[in-house]
Amino acid sequence: MSRLFYQTRLERPALERAEGIYLWDTSGKRYIDGSSGAMVSNIGHSNPRVLDAMRKQMESSTFGYRLHFKTEASERLADKAAALAPEGLNRVFFVSGGSEATESAIKMARQYALAQGDAQRFKVISRTPSYHGSTLGALAVTGYGPLAAPFDPMMRPMPKVPAPRAYLDGLDIDDRATGQHYAQMLEDMIVSEGPETILAFIVEPVGGASTGALVPPAGYMQAIREICTRHGVLLIHDEVMSGGGRTGRFFGADHWGTTPDLICLSKGFGGGYVPLGAMIARDDMVEAVLDAGGFAHGHTYAGNPLACAAGLAVIKEIEAEGLTENAAKIGDLLKARLEALMQRYPIIGDVRGKGLLLAFELMADRHTKEALPAKLNAYNRLVEIAYENGLIIYSRRTRGGYSGDHFLVCPPMITTPEQVDEIIALLDASLGTFFDELPANIA
Ligand code: PLP
């Protein structure tokens, strides 16, 4: 018996090797990484140029504590991240994962407010559903019941507004009135809580696992920016999953051209080669916090030179190979193919996303949006069938985390049109098996 444990008793085969979009277990079975792990392995596995860069860095140094040395790798990666970020956000704070990036952004926001003499601002508004991380600070702003509930008494309650799930509310995502409708919920919340108490609003520009690649309705991103500015509320873009080129732009919010005050980045930033993340902040915020005595926050592995050298090589690869553009192109193709599956499977109720951050949602009735019975555990079952067939996809419950079933289909950004055919063939076969298992009153 393994001494290792994670969330459940789920048993998985041992990984032997991985290359490109494929993984092999020790029995020789091949899997397509149709979810890039957890939307992490954006440039695919075992990229030789990234491995070379890591090897080169390892030969010179693998650790230089940030309070003792600066390193070329971390300086160069900070320059690169700042160059990719919107104007005015040029200061980079390295971390080792997404939850740490969220914690860092929230703490930077709070210390900036203190530096401004705004000590009464401490509430961070977020959305339901949302996912911002599993540490207690990040979890307090996460709108996903099953993950947060056990810890509720240990966390400060933070206000939540509904995520703009226009497809469930029967609203037109392309209508600016829809964007305004959901943005107004934020403004109403700010006003009812007392604007002088609101520190920040945190939002995933294109939704991740909790909403299943939710795309904001027309005008929403611009409207929330205006509302935050009007009330002196800092805007945090959590680009942990949507950043790094996956949506067809380097940052998800680049689709709308809006500028936040703080950005959280991880996952595709290290591409699965190393634990790496970053919080990118407005220059003047950082200066104010440093002037006021310093940022009271940090993690031991921050700015690790090996992680930064790998991150730099990952971005180089994305740029040299045009992978962001490929994510946009292949994403359009894959989305069209997923939409085509709706003809064959009436239980596919919605297909959504941008670039290669894509998801489909199963429903008992596409028109009423009624979810499949929760006890069917469709979100687990279809993933298991696909896994058996050699296709890895990623699922979550859609409705508050307790019912509804969506599936992220997010292969690496190097995926080719032929590989899209492979993914769709395996998914089609898996859906067929799942469909045949359904009770007669649903199928
Ligand atoms: N924020 C978003 C949007 C995420 O999708 C995730 C992870 O899925 C996190 C934060 C937390 O990242 P990590 O699991 O690296 O701590």
Boltz pocket constraint, residues with backbone or C-beta under 6 A from the ligand:
constraints:
  - pocket:
      binder: B
      contacts: [[A, 38], [A, 96], [A, 97], [A, 98], [A, 99], [A, 100], [A, 102], [A, 131], [A, 132], [A, 133], [A, 134], [A, 204], [A, 208], [A, 209], [A, 238], [A, 239], [A, 240], [A, 241], [A, 242], [A, 266], [A, 267]]
      max_distance: 6.0
